[in-house]
Amino acid sequence: MGQKTNPIGNRLGIIRGWDSNWYGGNDYGDKLAEDHKIRKYIHARLSKASVSKVIIERTLKLVTVTITTARPGIIIGKGGQEVDKLKEELKKVTDKEVQINIFEIKRPELDAYLVGTSIARQIESRISYRRAIKMAIAAAIRMNAEGIKVMISGRLNGAEMARSEMFKEGRIPLSTFRADIDYALAEAHTTYGRMGIKVWIMKGEVYGKRDLSPLVGMDKKQSKPSGSQDRNDRPQGGRPGNGRPNGDRPGGDRANQRKRK
């Protein structure tokens, strides 16, 4: 059944966490509808900001919205003006205090939603679907993805009858629960109708216990590799050893021969 189910839903509580974290009592349905409204509004309002996930957490008087994006500068704006505007707009939707957190996606080539929407936008711009998909697959493999699969369905190249076509590279073990597989569905609206694009990206395998937070694995700041040394950390800002290599200077014998002559 791994072939038929959504890979994210199939791994919830095992290696994946929920995008909505709150307890709902009698008003569970209202909160769920409000979450859908918040996500729909953010994706429409920030359509050019490459927004992937919108994670919502609730307390009694506060709604915390965490946005993962490949272009955080567009959301924050100059001096944080845009994010303050967004906060006020979301207050009107929820009638509660809203806190917004922004996480940057360091490698958008490995985010299934961003890959799918990128392919869809290219198809809408009349770029060949084969070229767009092959470029996306090559970019994901270049960023060390273990596997990627893309399926596109619809009236491909304007054909009278709709069909599906699949492109795959690497491995996508859908029945292995420890496999960290990202999945997304995107749509391209063309003059011939709507095309569906499904993307699966295999990032690796998870062993042992894992934090089920949806933001696991996302770094706020890239750290230096261990053992590397900055130029400023070296003595006198240059090479170790006061800036000079050990031993005789290159060409020393030639200099001595000239003196003898």
C-alpha positions as CSV (number, residue, x, y, z in Angstrom):
1,M,0.0,0.0,0.0
2,G,3.0,2.3,0.1
3,Q,2.5,3.0,-3.6
4,K,-1.0,4.3,-3.0
5,T,-0.8,6.5,0.1
6,N,0.6,10.0,0.6
7,P,4.2,9.4,1.8
8,I,4.0,12.2,4.4
9,G,0.7,11.0,6.0
10,N,2.1,7.4,6.0
11,R,5.0,8.5,8.2
12,L,3.2,10.8,10.6
13,G,4.2,9.9,14.2
14,I,7.1,7.8,13.0
15,I,9.6,10.2,11.4
16,R,7.3,13.1,10.4
17,G,5.4,15.6,12.6
18,W,2.2,17.5,12.0
19,D,2.0,20.9,10.4
20,S,-0.8,21.9,12.8
21,N,0.1,21.6,16.5
22,W,-2.8,22.3,18.8
23,Y,-5.6,20.6,20.8
24,G,-9.1,21.1,19.5
25,G,-12.2,20.5,21.7
26,N,-15.7,21.2,20.5
27,D,-14.5,23.9,18.1
28,Y,-12.1,21.5,16.3
29,G,-13.8,22.1,13.0
30,D,-13.6,25.9,13.3
31,K,-9.9,25.8,14.0
32,L,-9.2,23.4,11.1
33,A,-11.1,25.7,8.7
34,E,-9.2,28.7,10.1
35,D,-5.8,26.9,9.5
36,H,-6.9,26.2,5.9
37,K,-7.8,29.9,5.5
38,I,-4.4,31.0,7.0
39,R,-2.4,28.8,4.7
40,K,-4.4,29.7,1.6
41,Y,-4.1,33.4,2.4
42,I,-0.3,33.2,3.0
43,H,0.3,31.3,-0.2
44,A,-1.7,33.8,-2.2
45,R,-0.2,36.9,-0.5
46,L,3.4,35.6,-0.8
47,S,3.2,33.9,-4.2
48,K,6.6,35.3,-5.2
49,A,8.4,34.4,-2.0
50,S,8.8,30.6,-2.6
51,V,6.8,29.6,0.5
52,S,6.8,25.9,1.2
53,K,5.4,24.9,4.6
54,V,3.1,27.0,6.9
55,I,3.2,25.4,10.4
56,I,0.6,26.6,12.9
57,E,0.7,26.3,16.7
58,R,-2.0,27.5,19.0
59,T,-2.3,28.5,22.7
60,L,-5.3,30.0,24.4
61,K,-4.5,33.6,23.3
62,L,-1.7,33.3,20.7
63,V,-1.4,31.8,17.2
64,T,2.2,31.1,16.2
65,V,2.7,30.9,12.4
66,T,6.0,29.5,11.1
67,I,6.8,30.1,7.4
68,T,9.5,28.1,5.6
69,T,10.7,30.0,2.5
70,A,13.6,30.1,0.1
71,R,13.4,33.9,-0.1
72,P,12.9,35.3,3.4
73,G,13.9,38.8,2.4
74,I,10.6,39.3,0.4
75,I,8.5,38.3,3.5
76,I,10.5,40.4,6.0
77,G,10.8,43.5,3.8
78,K,12.8,46.6,4.5
79,G,13.3,47.0,8.2
80,G,10.6,44.3,8.9
81,Q,7.8,46.4,7.4
82,E,6.3,43.6,5.3
83,V,6.2,41.0,8.1
84,D,4.5,43.6,10.4
85,K,1.8,44.1,7.7
86,L,1.3,40.4,7.4
87,K,1.0,40.0,11.2
88,E,-1.8,42.7,11.3
89,E,-3.6,41.0,8.4
90,L,-3.5,37.6,10.1
91,K,-4.9,39.1,13.3
92,K,-8.0,40.1,11.4
93,V,-8.4,36.5,10.2
94,T,-7.9,34.8,13.6
95,D,-9.1,37.5,16.0
96,K,-6.1,36.6,18.2
97,E,-2.5,37.8,18.7
98,V,-0.2,36.4,16.0
99,Q,3.5,35.7,16.1
100,I,5.3,35.0,12.9
101,N,8.6,33.0,12.6
102,I,10.5,32.7,9.4
103,F,12.9,29.8,8.5
104,E,15.0,29.9,5.4
105,I,15.2,26.8,3.1
106,K,18.9,26.4,2.4
107,R,18.4,23.9,-0.4
108,P,15.2,24.6,-2.3
109,E,16.2,21.9,-4.9
110,L,15.3,19.3,-2.2
111,D,11.9,20.7,-1.3
112,A,9.2,18.8,-3.2
113,Y,6.7,21.6,-3.1
114,L,9.1,24.2,-4.4
115,V,10.3,21.8,-7.2
116,G,6.7,21.1,-8.2
117,T,5.7,24.7,-8.3
118,S,8.8,25.6,-10.3
119,I,8.0,23.0,-12.9
120,A,4.4,24.2,-13.1
121,R,5.4,27.8,-13.6
122,Q,7.8,26.8,-16.4
123,I,5.1,24.8,-18.2
124,E,2.8,27.8,-17.9
125,S,5.5,29.9,-19.5
126,R,5.4,27.4,-22.5
127,I,8.7,25.7,-21.7
128,S,8.8,22.0,-22.7
129,Y,7.6,19.9,-19.7
130,R,10.4,17.3,-20.4
131,R,13.1,19.9,-20.3
132,A,11.7,21.5,-17.1
133,I,11.4,18.1,-15.3
134,K,14.9,16.9,-16.4
135,M,16.5,20.1,-15.2
136,A,14.7,19.7,-11.8
137,I,15.9,16.1,-11.5
138,A,19.5,17.1,-12.3
139,A,19.5,19.9,-9.7
140,A,18.1,17.6,-7.0
141,I,20.7,14.9,-7.7
142,R,23.4,17.5,-7.7
143,M,22.3,18.5,-4.2
144,N,22.9,14.9,-3.0
145,A,19.3,13.6,-3.1
146,E,19.2,9.8,-3.0
147,G,16.4,9.7,-5.5
148,I,13.6,11.8,-7.2
149,K,10.5,10.8,-9.0
150,V,8.2,13.2,-11.0
151,M,4.9,12.3,-12.5
152,I,3.0,14.7,-14.8
153,S,-0.6,14.1,-16.0
154,G,-2.8,16.0,-18.4
155,R,-3.0,17.0,-22.0
156,L,0.8,16.9,-22.6
157,N,1.9,19.0,-25.5
158,G,-1.8,19.8,-26.2
159,A,-2.7,16.1,-27.1
160,E,-6.4,15.4,-27.5
161,M,-6.3,12.6,-24.9
162,A,-4.8,13.1,-21.4
163,R,-2.0,10.8,-20.4
164,S,0.6,10.4,-17.6
165,E,4.3,10.3,-17.9
166,M,6.9,9.5,-15.2
167,F,10.5,10.5,-14.8
168,K,12.7,8.9,-12.1
169,E,16.3,8.8,-11.0
170,G,17.8,7.1,-8.0
171,R,15.7,5.2,-5.4
172,I,12.3,6.0,-3.8
173,P,11.5,3.2,-1.3
174,L,7.9,4.1,-0.5
175,S,7.3,1.1,1.8
176,T,10.3,1.8,4.0
177,F,9.0,3.9,6.9
178,R,12.5,5.1,7.9
179,A,13.0,6.6,4.4
180,D,12.8,10.4,4.6
181,I,10.6,11.1,1.5
182,D,9.2,14.6,0.8
183,Y,6.1,14.7,-1.4
184,A,4.0,17.4,-3.0
185,L,1.4,18.0,-5.7
186,A,1.4,21.1,-7.9
187,E,-0.8,22.2,-10.7
188,A,-0.1,24.0,-14.0
189,H,-2.9,26.0,-15.7
190,T,-2.4,26.0,-19.5
191,T,-4.5,26.9,-22.5
192,Y,-5.2,23.2,-22.9
193,G,-6.4,22.7,-19.4
194,R,-4.9,21.8,-16.0
195,M,-1.9,19.6,-15.5
196,G,-1.0,17.8,-12.3
197,I,2.6,17.4,-11.2
198,K,3.5,15.0,-8.4
199,V,7.0,15.1,-6.9
200,W,8.7,12.6,-4.6
201,I,12.2,13.3,-3.2
202,M,14.2,10.8,-1.2
203,K,16.6,12.6,1.2
204,G,18.0,9.6,3.1
205,E,17.1,7.3,5.9
206,V,16.4,8.0,9.6
207,Y,17.7,5.6,12.2
208,G,16.7,5.7,15.9
209,K,14.5,8.3,17.6
210,R,13.8,11.6,15.8
211,D,12.3,14.9,16.8
212,L,8.9,15.0,15.2
213,S,9.0,18.8,14.8
214,P,8.2,19.8,11.2
215,L,11.3,22.1,11.3
216,V,13.8,19.3,12.1
217,G,16.9,19.4,10.0
218,M,16.5,23.1,9.1
219,D,19.5,25.2,10.2
220,K,19.0,28.8,11.2
221,K,22.7,29.4,10.6
222,Q,25.3,27.4,8.7
223,S,28.2,26.3,10.9
224,K,31.8,26.0,9.8
225,P,33.2,22.5,9.1
226,S,35.1,21.2,12.1
227,G,38.9,21.6,11.8
228,S,38.7,24.5,9.4
229,Q,40.4,27.7,10.4
230,D,39.5,31.2,9.4
231,R,42.1,33.6,8.1
232,N,41.5,35.8,11.1
233,D,42.1,32.9,13.5
234,R,45.6,32.4,12.2
235,P,48.7,34.1,13.6
236,Q,49.2,37.5,11.9
237,G,46.2,36.8,9.6
238,G,48.3,34.6,7.3
239,R,49.9,31.1,7.4
240,P,50.7,29.3,10.6
241,G,54.3,29.9,11.7
242,N,54.4,33.8,11.5
243,G,53.5,33.8,7.9
244,R,56.6,32.1,6.5
245,P,57.1,28.4,5.4
246,N,59.7,26.3,7.2
247,G,63.1,25.5,5.6
248,D,65.2,27.3,3.0
249,R,63.6,29.8,0.7
250,P,62.9,28.5,-2.9
251,G,65.8,29.5,-5.2
252,G,68.3,29.9,-2.4
253,D,71.0,27.9,-4.2
254,R,70.8,30.1,-7.3
255,A,71.2,33.3,-5.2
256,N,74.4,31.8,-3.5
257,Q,75.8,30.9,-7.0
258,R,75.4,34.5,-8.2
259,K,77.2,35.9,-5.1
260,R,80.2,33.6,-5.8
261,K,80.5,34.8,-9.4
